Amino acid sequence: MGLIELTGFDSLLSIFGLLYWAIAIVALGLALFRPKTRKTRMIATACVVLVFGILPVSGLIRHIGSTQQAEAKAAHVAKGIERFKAYCQQKAGIKIHRTVEGVEGIYLMKVRTTGNFNNQYAMTDPYGDDALGDGYIETFLEGRDQKGQFADGAEDIPGYRFVEAIDPKDGKLYRFTAHIERPGLTDSNYAKDYVRFVLDREPIAQRTARYGVTYDDISTTEDRHYWIAGSSLRVVDLETNEVIAERIGYKMDYGQGPDGAARQGWTYARDNACPSYSRGTPVYQTRDFTEQSLQISK
């Protein structure tokens, strides 16, 4: 770090830094040679050093502090990355123990209701982020087009015929189905190609679906200290309590959360995920995983 920077003037104001040191040198010269007595020279010199030394000393202290802070953060991140990579090598992965063909419907043991983009310590399964509420239920009912892409109105590859779940809004058990509306065919207020995906619900007394899907946050507080999130996503045979498929996933934000701007820690953590997925919308990841073991009835 140069003398100019120690004064607190950046490169755009370096001329002021040069002027500062020029005045300091002149003042020091006057203090050393102008006074007639040795005592006066010492007092004058001490005053000059004190006055003109405040900025450089405070700048040096700030520089040392910021350097130590940067080194501490780098060491913290490195320790977190080591922990994260160990999880990826030893724990993360997808295990399909059994597949079931011709499944018409599933039971959601939990419905996602809370998104988490920046809360470091909220154990809400940031890795497994997906659609929320009714949107989460709809992802299991939607069809795909011929290319396998999800889209409202796509019927080439069907979704599950029904989903059963307790609605978090009222705590009641429902069977959810869906239908597609094309209001533009009869109503001129809509474009003719407009498609609307509509969720229907019917109260039921008890669950009928044999297979359930659930998720859990498996992070520890120490994991979150390094901006690491862990997730378990499971498909369960509800008659035997057998876990027939499980995905263990982890992700880490190397940037360590918000930086005062619009940065979202858990969104950027998607870049470092195992199993990996895109930073783009993760919607349908639960559905995609579920289909690997519970194959939809055609």
N, C-alpha and C positions, 0 to 999 in steps of 0.2 A: 504494500500500500504506500503510495507516494505522499510527499509533504502536502501537495495541493489537496488531495483527498482528505487528509487529516483535518483540514480546516473546515470541512463540510461542504465545500464548493465542488460541484460536479464539473464535467468537462465543458459544459456550456458556459459555466461561470469561472473558468480557470483563470481568466484575466484578473478577477478579484482575488483569487488565491495568490497569484504572483504579487499583486499590489500589497496584500496583507503581509507577506514575508519581506517585501522591500521596506515597508514601514517598520516592521519589527527589527530589521537589521540596522536601519538608520537610528531608531530609538535606542537600540543596544549600544551602538557606537557612541552616541551622545552620553549615555549613562556611564560608559567606561572612561571617556576622555574629557568630558566637560566639567564635572565637579572638581573642586580644587582639593578636597580632602579624601583620604582613603575611606573613611566611614560613609561619607556622602555618596561616593561612587558605589559602595556595596549596597547601600539602601536603594539607590536609583536602579542599579542593575537588577536587584531582586524584584523591584516593582515591574520593570519591563518584562522580565521572565514570567512573572506571575500573570500579568495582564495578557501577554501574547501567547502564553502557554496553555491557557484554558481550553481554547478550541482544539488544538492538536491533541492534548491529553484526553479530552472527552471523546474525540474522534477515534483515538487509539483504543480506548476502553470499549466503545461501541463495536469497533472492528473485531476485537478479541472476543467479545460476547457473541456477535453474530457468527463468527467462525466456529466457536464452541457449540453454538446452537445447531448450526448446519451439520457439524460432525456428529453430534448426538442424534439428530434426526436420521442421518445416513446409517448410523449403527443400528438404530431402532428398526428402520425399514429392512436392512439386511437380515436382521434377526427374524423379522416377520416373514420375509421371503423364504428363509430356510425352513421355518415352521410350515408355511403354506405348501412348499414343494414336497415336504415329507408327507403331508396329508394326501396330496395328489398321487404320490407313489404308493402309499401304504393303505389308504382307505377309499379314495374316490373311485367311482366306476359304476357300471350298470350290470346287474345280475338278473337274468331271466331264468327262473327255476322251472317254470312250467308255462305253457301257453294253452289258452282255451279258445276253441273256435265257436263261431255262431253266437256270440254274446249280443243280446238285444239291449240290455240296460245295465247301469252301474249305480252304486250307492256312494255318494260323496260323504265320507266320514267327517270332513271339514270343508267348509266353503270359504275361500279366500275373501277377506273383507278389508284388509289393510295393506296398502302399498308402503314401501319404505325405500326412499332414494338417498337419504342423508343422515338418518338417525343411527349413529354408530353402535349404540348399545341396546336398541330395541330388538328383542328376540322374535322377530316376525318373519323369519325365513327370507332374507333378501335374495339369496341365490335362487330360490324357487319362484321368483316373482312372475306373475301371470295376470290375466284379467281378474277383475274383482266383482263380487256380488253376483247379480244375475248374469253379467258378462262371462264370469267363470263357468257357470252352469251351461251357458249357450255354446261355449267352445266344444263341449262334448256332443252337442246335437247337430252342429253345423256340418254340411257336406263339403266335398272338395270337387274341383273341376277336373277335367281330363288330365291336367298336368299335376294333379295332386295338391293344388293350392286351395286354401280355404277362402271362400267368398260367399257373401250373402246371395242366396238363390242357386248356388252350385248344388247339383244333385247327381253328378256322374258317379261320385263315390260317396255313399251315405255316411252320416254320423250314427251314433248310437240312437236307438229309437226312443229311449226314455232315460231320464236321470232322476234318481230319488235322493232327497236331501232334506235336512232340517233348515228351513229358511231362517237365517240369523235375525231377520227383522221381527219375526213374531214367535220364533221358537217352535213352529209347527212343522210336521212332516208332510211333504208334498211329492207327487210324481210330476216331473216337468217334461213336457214335450214341446215341439215347435212346429210351426207351419210357415209357409212362404206366401206373402201377399204381393200382388202386382196391381196396385190401385190405378196405375196409369192406363190399364186396359178399359176401365169404365169411368174414370174420373179425369177430366181434362186439366184439372189443377196439378196433376202429376205428369212427369215425362213418361212416355209409353214403356221405356225400358227400366223404369224405377222398380227396385225390388226391396221388399221389407221383410226382415226376418223377425218373426213374432214368437215370443216365449209364452207358453201356456202352462198353467199349473192346476193340479187337482189334489185336494187334501186326501190323504190315505191314512188308514188306521195303523198299518205296520209296514215295515220294509218288505219288499219281495225280491229285490235284486240280491243275488248270491255274492257278488264280488264288490269289494269296496276299495276306494282310493283315498289315501290320506297322506299328510305331509307333517314334518316336524323340523323345527330349527334345532340343530345339534351343536351350535356354537357354544363356547365357554366365554366367560367375561374376559379371560386373558386373550382368547382369539380375537375378540372385538377390539382389544387394546391395540392390535396390529391391523385393524380394519380387515379381518378375515371373517367370512360368514360360511357356515356349514349347513347342509340341508339333507334331509332324508325324505324320499318320496317312495311310497310303497303301494303295491296292489295286494289285497288280502282276500283270501277265501274266508268269508264270514261264517261259513258252516264249520270249518275245521280250524280257523284262526291261523292257517298256513300263509306265510308271506310267499307269494308266488313270483314276485318281481320287486326289485328295490334299486333305486338310484341314490348313491351318495355323491354329493357334489360340494365343492368349495370354490370360493372366489375371494380375491384380495384386491384392494385398491392400493396400488403402489404409491399413488399421490397422497394418500392418507387424508381423504375427506375434503370438505369445502376449503376453498382458498380465499374466501371473501368475495368471490365473484359468483357466477351462476353454476359453478361446478358441483356435480352430484356424485358423492363418493361411491355409492353402490352401483350407479349407472356405469361409471368408468371401470369398476371392478369386473364388469362383464368381459372386459378385454383379457382378463387373467382368470379364467374359469376352467375348472376341470370336473366333469366333462365340459368341453368348451361350447359356447354359444355366442351369437353375435350381440354387439352392443345395441343393435336395433331392437325393435319390440320383441320381447320373449313370449308373447301370447301364443298359446297352443302348445307350449313345451310339455305341460302336464298331459294333455290329450295325446300328443305324439308318443310319450313314454307309455301311457296306459295301453295304447293300441298294440304295442309290441308283445304284450302278454294276453290281453283280452281282445281277440280279433272280432271285429264287428260282423254281425249277421248280415248277409246280403239279401 
